[in-house]
Every structure is written in C-alpha cells, then in structure tokens.
Amino acid sequence: MPDTPHISRRELLRGAALVPVAGALAACATPVAKPTATASSAPVATSAANPFGVADGKPLEVWIFDGGFGQDYAKTIHEPLFTTKYPKSEIKHNATKEITKVLQPRFAGGNPPEVIDNSGANFMDFGALSQDGQLQDLTALLDAPSWDDPAVKVRDTIDPSVIEIGTYDGKFSVLGYVNYIHGIWYSQKVFRENGWEIPKTWDEFTKLCETIKKSGKMAPFTYAGKFPQYLYEPLLTMAAKIGGNEVLVNIDNLEDGAWTTEAMKTAATAWAEVGAKYLMEGTTGLDHVQTQTAQNKYKVAMLPSGSWLENEQKSTTPPDFEYGMFPIPDVTGSDKMPYGTLHTQPGENFMVSAKSPNPQAGIEYLRGMLSKKAAGDFSEMVKTVTAVKGATEGRTISPGVTSASKAVADAGANTLYYRWNTWYGQLKDEGIAATGELMSGGLTPEKYLERLQKKADEIKNDSSIKKYKR
C-alpha cells in the first residue's frame, strides 16, 4: 500500500502481528501488574447501552496508522459514531506513519493513549506488549451486546478467526478489523469481453491459461516475483483444500512430515507447472505493485492477492476495469474441502492500552467500530472487507469488495488460515526463498518440500526457539 515499505506492510496485512520490532519496547521492560478493565477510572454504572461503564465527559485519545487506508475513516465514521452516545467526551484524534517511534515513549512513560491502530511497517510488538501487561483484556467486548442488537453478542457478529488470532496469553487482546480475503484476482471486464469463464476445476484453470496464452492478448498469470509469499499463499490453500484443514494445522504445529504430504506435493507440482508455462515474462524480477499495475494495463490476466488489492491499486486502475476474485479451483475431484474454500485472515490490528486513563471508553470505541453501519461505511470508503459479518449487505460497494464479500458468504465455514509464517521467522524466510526457486524452476516440487521440511525440523529441535500450537 502507499506510504509504507511494501514488503513489511504486506506481511502485516496478512496477519503477521507477531513479528518482533527490535527494541520496540526496550524502555518498557520492567514487569508490571496486569491491570483490570477499571484500573484507571472510577467505576460508572453499567447497562445494556453502556456495558463497560463509560464516563461521558472523560476524553478519549485515538491513534490511527496513516497508511494505505489513510485516517479519514476514523474522523468521519468511527469517532462521530462514538460521540452519538457520549457527546461530552472529547476525542483526541491523532495519526502517524511511525507507530512505534511516536508511541513507545508514551508507553515507557506510563501515559499511553486509549485506542491504537497498531499497524504499518513499524508497529509495536504485540507479544512484548502482552508480556508487559500493556494490552487491555478485551474479553468483555466479546461478551457485550452488539452495538446494533442488544440480543446479539459482539462475538457472534465477527469472524471467529479474529478471536483466535487476537488472543495472547489466553486473553483476547487484539482486534483484527479488516478481513483479508485471498484468491485469484482478475478483470471482470476482460473476462466478459473475451468470453473467458471462471475456472472451477484445475483442469479448467490450465485450459484457460492455454487459451489466454494462445490468444496473444496478454499473459495468463503473474505474481509478485520479488515477494514469493504471494505465491505460497495459493499453494498452501490448494494443499489444504486437497487434504483438509489439518494440512495447515500440522504445518503450524511443526508436525513430522507436515510439509511433505501428498496434498502438498500435488499443490507444489500444480503451481510449478504454472511457473514453467504460464507466467508473464519477467515476473521473477517484479514486485507486487509492478505486477498488479501490469494487470491494470491489460498485460496479464490473473494474479494471486488479497482484498486490499483494489484500494492499493486505485491510482492505476482504469475506471471500467471491474476487479473480481475467484477461489482456488477443485484439484483432484476428491478434495476434502469443497469448491469455494478460502484463506481469510484478520489484519489492521487495533488495541486498547490497559494503562491508559480511560480504557472503558477504548473498549466501547471498538464496540462501535464493530457495528454494521461503521463496518459497512468503512468498506465503502476504503474498498475492503471488515471482520464484521454481513456489513456490506445492501450497499453499493466496489466490484472487488462485492466479489470478495460474495466469496466469503459462499465459503461459509470453509475458511482457512495459517500462522507458521508469523510464529517462525526463519521458516517464513525459507518459505519465501524456496517458493521463488520452485516457480523459476530452480527446485523440483519434491526438493522444494524437502527443503521446507528440513527447516521446520531444525526449528522444532531448537530448544532456544519458543514453540506455538494450534
């Protein structure tokens, strides 16, 4: 996205909230007692309308990461919604591209702000924040009545993965607001004008690639060659579709042989064929913006990305381009997961500071953000999908968001995610490098998977590396 080093930003938006920032909280290292939700404020009577006991008239400080989504959404959507219920409370709005640089001194000094969109290349390390007692426990938010309907709890209005991925030390502490939906992106206009159908099987996909290649109009496929994690995403999604969600769970848990299963071998072989036959010339030397811009210029038909794509490319996309997204096609004819299965994962992570003067208001601010109106307005403004279920229903939204939202609705419970790349930096680096070699022909599918399994085994057997488990 604009205004941010692309590789770091992209990793963050894929849910990499656990990647440490060196020295981010070095000044905050002294252990402290973990506060309760009301540690910093005098108690106020709670009610269904005010479940956290917010004191109207007490200021609320909000910090927004001013990156690809900008900051206007907070000023025009979320903050005004909060003031409809608490008109006497002044909201102190702030924005920065350097979250850690600006806010680390505040945490070190014991006077952090209430709400922080802790995103961008230089975000604060959530693990260190949690260990230091700085993250407000948001469990009460999950069990509170939703902003829209007192009969429905907040937890029932959001994607379940938000809760699991936002849990640290057993407490839900981080709200991933944006639901990043991964798939194969294309121009609906181009497909319509050429009579190209969305492929629902891998055989149909390769035949479509042949048709596009022979047409001479454009290349069939590309990906961010400089950042091969864009390609290991569909490869892993395909493997899980073939072999079931346990394929990804076992990889995350460093199980023996998890990388070398038949499902992984089938997926690696399929994508290696795409690399050998159907890539846009020069793909391996291009970054994601260059390949995406090539698509906007009708030089290539398809590429893998997430639901941030449309907003990221808004300055180069022709008005009638009409982004669309489709899921990984069926592969074997007996895949364990059905057509439409998607990789979705929350990002754009919001937190409330436990040691802030008014954490109750911070939690309430997040409750307002999770209303259908707030989430729907956000989706319209920045062309992306939030973690709030059904927030775009009945709205006039962009083609890409419409397509991705429909894909999520069609997928239902058949969604996937993985965490190995955020838990184990060495394995992520190996995955990036090895996938690049696979796609350029430098590794066979078998050698590719053996290389990744070897690195996973090294990490598993290294007692100095903290292990995580799903």
Secondary structure as UniProt FT lines:
FT   TURN            2..3
FT   HELIX           6..13
FT   TURN            14..15
FT   TURN            17..18
FT   TURN            22..25
FT   HELIX           26..28
FT   TURN            37..40
FT   TURN            51..52
FT   TURN            56..57
FT   STRAND          60..65
FT   TURN            68..69
FT   HELIX           72..73
FT   HELIX           74..78
FT   HELIX           79..85
FT   TURN            87..88
FT   STRAND          91..96
FT   HELIX           99..108
FT   TURN            109..110
FT   STRAND          115..117
FT   TURN            121..122
FT   HELIX           126..131
FT   TURN            132..133
FT   HELIX           139..143
FT   TURN            150..151
FT   HELIX           154..157
FT   HELIX           160..165
FT   STRAND          167..168
FT   TURN            169..170
FT   STRAND          171..172
FT   STRAND          175..187
FT   HELIX           188..194
FT   HELIX           202..215
FT   STRAND          219..221
FT   TURN            225..226
FT   HELIX           229..243
FT   HELIX           246..252
FT   TURN            253..254
FT   TURN            256..257
FT   HELIX           258..260
FT   HELIX           262..277
FT   TURN            281..282
FT   HELIX           283..285
FT   HELIX           288..296
FT   TURN            297..298
FT   STRAND          300..306
FT   TURN            307..308
FT   HELIX           309..312
FT   TURN            313..316
FT   TURN            319..320
FT   STRAND          323..326
FT   TURN            339..340
FT   STRAND          342..353
FT   TURN            354..355
FT   HELIX           359..369
FT   HELIX           372..382
FT   TURN            389..394
FT   HELIX           399..411
FT   TURN            412..413
FT   STRAND          415..416
FT   HELIX           420..423
FT   HELIX           425..440
FT   HELIX           445..460
FT   TURN            463..464
//
